[in-house]
């Protein structure tokens, strides 16, 4: 099962995930995002747009590598992978 870590900013919007180890099943990034959606409704739309693509100011890493497929999220996730989901804050 993949271990997921989020930037602290995301917990503001999904407080049910805060303070817990997030471990989900998923063989691809899409499956991981879908599993997070099941835990925290609205999560998938927060990190992906209406077409299912990763939003511009969101990055997803598997271990230390940024995912390649930001469109359909087909990057493979191993059962022991660490997945990092980061939202960049913009503004001035």
N, CA, C and O of each residue as an XYZ file, in Angstrom:
368
protein
N       0.842     -1.177      0.000
C       0.000      0.000      0.000
C       0.890      1.243      0.000
O       1.890      1.302      0.715
N       0.523      2.212     -0.792
C       1.303      3.431     -0.911
C       1.113      4.336      0.291
O       0.006      4.471      0.812
N       2.187      4.948      0.721
C       2.151      5.927      1.802
C       2.072      7.308      1.163
O       2.887      7.642      0.303
N       1.100      8.108      1.576
C       0.871      9.417      0.977
C       1.176     10.504      1.999
O       0.779     10.416      3.161
N       1.891     11.533      1.542
C       2.162     12.693      2.373
C       1.656     13.919      1.633
O       1.809     14.034      0.416
N       1.054     14.831      2.378
C       0.494     16.052      1.812
C       1.195     17.261      2.413
O       1.714     17.199      3.528
N       1.208     18.364      1.667
C       1.682     19.608      2.259
C       0.670     20.041      3.314
O      -0.523     19.758      3.204
N       1.162     20.722      4.325
C       0.296     21.105      5.443
C      -0.880     21.966      4.992
O      -1.940     21.929      5.616
N      -0.715     22.729      3.935
C      -1.792     23.582      3.437
C      -3.030     22.761      3.036
O      -4.160     23.215      3.214
N      -2.817     21.574      2.507
C      -3.946     20.748      2.066
C      -4.814     20.287      3.240
O      -6.010     20.050      3.067
N      -4.233     20.161      4.415
C      -5.016     19.743      5.575
C      -6.053     20.789      5.966
O      -7.058     20.464      6.597
N      -5.813     22.035      5.593
C      -6.793     23.083      5.850
C      -8.122     22.757      5.180
O      -9.193     23.013      5.731
N      -8.033     22.191      3.992
C      -9.223     21.884      3.208
C      -9.743     20.470      3.464
O     -10.914     20.177      3.222
N      -8.865     19.600      3.955
C      -9.247     18.207      4.212
C      -8.782     17.797      5.613
O      -7.892     16.961      5.765
N      -9.399     18.399      6.628
C      -8.952     18.158      8.005
C      -9.103     16.712      8.473
O      -8.441     16.309      9.429
N      -9.956     15.926      7.822
C     -10.111     14.523      8.225
C      -8.842     13.714      7.956
O      -8.665     12.638      8.527
N      -7.964     14.219      7.097
C      -6.720     13.516      6.786
C      -5.583     13.894      7.729
O      -4.578     13.188      7.811
N      -5.743     15.004      8.439
C      -4.664     15.502      9.287
C      -4.433     14.584     10.479
O      -5.371     14.076     11.094
N      -3.158     14.388     10.783
C      -2.791     13.614     11.963
C      -2.846     12.114     11.792
O      -2.617     11.380     12.753
N      -3.142     11.639     10.606
C      -3.180     10.199     10.405
C      -2.168      9.779      9.345
O      -1.818     10.555      8.456
N      -1.714      8.553      9.456
C      -0.884      7.997      8.398
C      -1.814      7.690      7.241
O      -2.796      6.966      7.401
N      -1.509      8.233      6.089
C      -2.371      8.006      4.936
C      -1.746      6.886      4.110
O      -0.689      7.058      3.503
N      -2.410      5.757      4.099
C      -1.947      4.583      3.370
C      -3.111      4.111      2.516
O      -4.193      3.821      3.026
N      -2.876      4.036      1.199
C      -3.956      3.658      0.282
C      -3.465      2.628     -0.726
O      -2.272      2.523     -1.008
N      -4.416      1.874     -1.259
C      -4.134      0.970     -2.370
C      -4.147      1.772     -3.649
O      -4.923      2.717     -3.794
N      -3.291      1.396     -4.574
C      -3.298      2.040     -5.873
C      -2.061      1.653     -6.657
O      -0.940      1.771     -6.164
N      -2.271      1.189     -7.883
C      -1.160      0.809     -8.748
C      -0.744      1.945     -9.669
O       0.266      1.850    -10.365
N      -1.530      3.027     -9.671
C      -1.201      4.204    -10.482
C      -1.528      5.444     -9.663
O      -2.210      5.369     -8.641
N      -1.035      6.578    -10.127
C      -1.347      7.832     -9.434
C      -2.853      8.079     -9.462
O      -3.415      8.561     -8.479
N      -3.505      7.759    -10.562
C      -4.962      7.937    -10.648
C      -5.662      7.145     -9.548
O      -6.575      7.659     -8.901
N      -5.245      5.909     -9.331
C      -5.866      5.080     -8.300
C      -5.598      5.632     -6.904
O      -6.455      5.540     -6.026
N      -4.417      6.202     -6.695
C      -4.107      6.819     -5.406
C      -5.005      8.032     -5.180
O      -5.559      8.199     -4.093
N      -5.152      8.881     -6.200
C      -6.020     10.059     -6.081
C      -7.466      9.621     -5.834
O      -8.166     10.222     -5.020
N      -7.906      8.592     -6.524
C      -9.272      8.092     -6.314
C      -9.458      7.563     -4.889
O     -10.512      7.762     -4.285
N      -8.445      6.898     -4.361
C      -8.523      6.386     -2.989
C      -8.569      7.543     -1.988
O      -9.275      7.465     -0.983
N      -7.823      8.608     -2.258
C      -7.866      9.788     -1.393
C      -9.229     10.467     -1.470
O      -9.717     11.004     -0.476
N      -9.836     10.441     -2.644
C     -11.180     10.990     -2.811
C     -12.177     10.233     -1.939
O     -13.088     10.832     -1.368
N     -12.004      8.920     -1.836
C     -12.896      8.119     -0.995
C     -12.729      8.471      0.486
O     -13.693      8.429      1.250
N     -11.507      8.817      0.886
C     -11.251      9.198      2.279
C     -11.690     10.624      2.592
O     -12.144     10.924      3.696
N     -11.542     11.503      1.586
C     -11.846     12.927      1.783
C     -12.543     13.445      0.531
O     -11.881     13.924     -0.390
N     -13.865     13.357      0.484
C     -14.601     13.799     -0.706
C     -14.239     15.233     -1.100
O     -14.185     16.136     -0.265
N     -13.994     15.410     -2.398
C     -13.598     16.700     -2.933
C     -12.101     16.796     -3.190
O     -11.638     17.721     -3.856
N     -11.348     15.839     -2.661
C      -9.892     15.873     -2.810
C      -9.473     15.806     -4.275
O      -8.631     16.587     -4.715
N     -10.055     14.879     -5.031
C      -9.661     14.701     -6.433
C      -9.875     15.978     -7.239
O      -9.022     16.353     -8.044
N     -11.002     16.644     -7.032
C     -11.257     17.871     -7.782
C     -10.374     19.016     -7.306
O     -10.114     19.953     -8.060
N      -9.918     18.951     -6.079
C      -9.026     19.993     -5.580
C      -7.649     19.905     -6.231
O      -7.029     20.934     -6.502
N      -7.163     18.685     -6.485
C      -5.829     18.540     -7.087
C      -5.881     18.339     -8.597
O      -4.872     18.519     -9.278
N      -7.037     17.971     -9.126
C      -7.185     17.759    -10.570
C      -8.308     18.641    -11.111
O      -9.257     18.967    -10.398
N      -8.184     19.018    -12.372
C      -9.219     19.852    -12.982
C     -10.389     18.997    -13.458
O     -10.426     17.790    -13.219
N     -11.343     19.632    -14.133
C     -12.549     18.925    -14.566
C     -12.277     17.837    -15.608
O     -13.132     16.987    -15.852
N     -11.099     17.860    -16.219
C     -10.727     16.807    -17.173
C      -9.870     15.719    -16.530
O      -9.454     14.768    -17.193
N      -9.617     15.870    -15.249
C      -8.834     14.863    -14.533
C      -7.338     15.085    -14.577
O      -6.581     14.229    -14.118
N      -6.883     16.218    -15.121
C      -5.458     16.535    -15.191
C      -5.022     17.214    -13.897
O      -5.803     17.923    -13.261
N      -3.781     16.991    -13.522
C      -3.250     17.649    -12.329
C      -3.277     19.154    -12.559
O      -2.829     19.640    -13.598
N      -3.800     19.882    -11.591
C      -3.886     21.340    -11.706
C      -2.482     21.958    -11.788
O      -1.500     21.370    -11.337
N      -2.418     23.137    -12.367
C      -1.156     23.820    -12.644
C      -0.283     23.983    -11.400
O       0.930     23.785    -11.466
N      -0.881     24.338    -10.283
C      -0.096     24.625     -9.081
C      -0.008     23.443     -8.119
O       0.245     23.612     -6.927
N      -0.219     22.254     -8.654
C      -0.099     21.045     -7.838
C       0.995     20.175     -8.451
O       1.079     20.032     -9.671
N       1.819     19.604     -7.600
C       2.832     18.651     -8.051
C       2.664     17.360     -7.278
O       2.331     17.359     -6.093
N       2.900     16.270     -7.971
C       2.837     14.953     -7.347
C       4.158     14.248     -7.628
O       4.632     14.206     -8.763
N       4.730     13.703     -6.583
C       5.989     12.980     -6.690
C       5.793     11.561     -6.203
O       5.038     11.310     -5.264
N       6.483     10.634     -6.851
C       6.599      9.268     -6.359
C       8.055      9.143     -5.951
O       8.961      9.226     -6.780
N       8.262      8.944     -4.666
C       9.602      9.031     -4.084
C      10.143     10.433     -4.395
O       9.542     11.419     -3.968
N      11.243     10.547     -5.114
C      11.805     11.873     -5.398
C      11.598     12.300     -6.848
O      12.157     13.306     -7.285
N      10.798     11.539     -7.595
C      10.572     11.829     -9.008
C       9.191     12.422     -9.246
O       8.180     11.864     -8.817
N       9.159     13.556     -9.934
C       7.875     14.159    -10.294
C       7.190     13.261    -11.316
O       7.844     12.708    -12.200
N       5.877     13.116    -11.195
C       5.182     12.246    -12.148
C       5.319     12.805    -13.561
O       5.422     14.015    -13.759
N       5.319     11.919    -14.516
C       5.459     12.301    -15.917
C       4.112     12.595    -16.567
O       3.992     13.518    -17.372
N       3.107     11.809    -16.214
C       1.796     11.906    -16.855
C       0.839     12.735    -15.998
O       0.133     12.208    -15.138
N       0.834     14.034    -16.253
C      -0.043     14.933    -15.503
C      -1.452     14.956    -16.098
O      -2.359     15.562    -15.528
N      -1.634     14.301    -17.237
C      -2.930     14.299    -17.910
C      -3.852     13.179    -17.464
O      -4.997     13.424    -17.084
N      -3.357     11.955    -17.509
C      -4.204     10.820    -17.151
C      -3.707     10.067    -15.917
O      -4.329      9.097    -15.484
N      -2.587     10.515    -15.355
C      -2.059      9.997    -14.088
C      -1.774      8.501    -14.115
O      -2.128      7.772    -13.188
N      -1.127      8.052    -15.192
C      -0.849      6.630    -15.340
C       0.486      6.187    -14.739
O       0.828      5.007    -14.814
N       1.238      7.102    -14.150
C       2.523      6.710    -13.548
C       2.286      5.579    -12.549
O       1.341      5.615    -11.761
N       3.153      4.588    -12.595
C       3.009      3.418    -11.726
C       3.389      3.743    -10.289
O       4.326      4.499    -10.035
N       2.653      3.164     -9.361
C       2.917      3.290     -7.936
C       3.108      1.879     -7.391
O       2.225      1.029     -7.513
N       4.265      1.642     -6.791
C       4.526      0.337     -6.184
C       3.846      0.269     -4.811
O       3.547      1.306     -4.219
N       3.607     -0.913     -4.317
C       2.944     -1.047     -3.010
C       3.701     -0.362     -1.869
O       3.087      0.047     -0.884
N       5.024     -0.234     -1.990
C       5.814      0.382     -0.916
C       6.221      1.828     -1.238
O       7.085      2.390     -0.564
N       5.609      2.428     -2.255
C       5.971      3.783     -2.672
C       5.531      4.838     -1.669
O       4.568      4.658     -0.923
N       6.269      5.947     -1.675
C       5.857      7.147     -0.951
C       5.420      8.152     -2.001
O       6.178      8.480     -2.914
N       4.208      8.633     -1.867
C       3.640      9.591     -2.817
C       3.482     10.920     -2.088
O       2.874     10.991     -1.020
N       4.039     11.965     -2.679
C       3.965     13.303     -2.101
C       3.083     14.168     -2.982
O       3.282     14.233     -4.195
N       2.108     14.834     -2.374
C       1.226     15.742     -3.118
C       1.431     17.124     -2.521
O       1.195     17.360     -1.336
N       1.877     18.028     -3.383
C       2.221     19.380     -2.938
C       1.427     20.404     -3.713
O       1.273     20.301     -4.930
N       0.933     21.377     -3.012
C       0.254     22.480     -3.676
C       1.093     23.720     -3.452
O       1.363     24.115     -2.318
N       1.501     24.326     -4.557
C       2.259     25.566     -4.461
C       1.306     26.689     -4.122
O       0.191     26.752     -4.639
N       1.746     27.564     -3.261
C       0.960     28.741     -2.928
C       1.420     29.884     -3.820
O       2.620     30.114     -3.968
N       0.486     30.590     -4.405
C       0.858     31.703     -5.271
C       0.244     32.980     -4.735
O      -0.640     32.963     -3.879
N       0.720     34.046     -5.244
C       0.216     35.349     -4.796
C       1.361     36.226     -4.353
O       2.525     35.832     -4.422
N       1.031     37.402     -3.903
C       2.136     38.306     -3.555
C       1.958     38.962     -2.235
O       2.809     39.746     -1.815
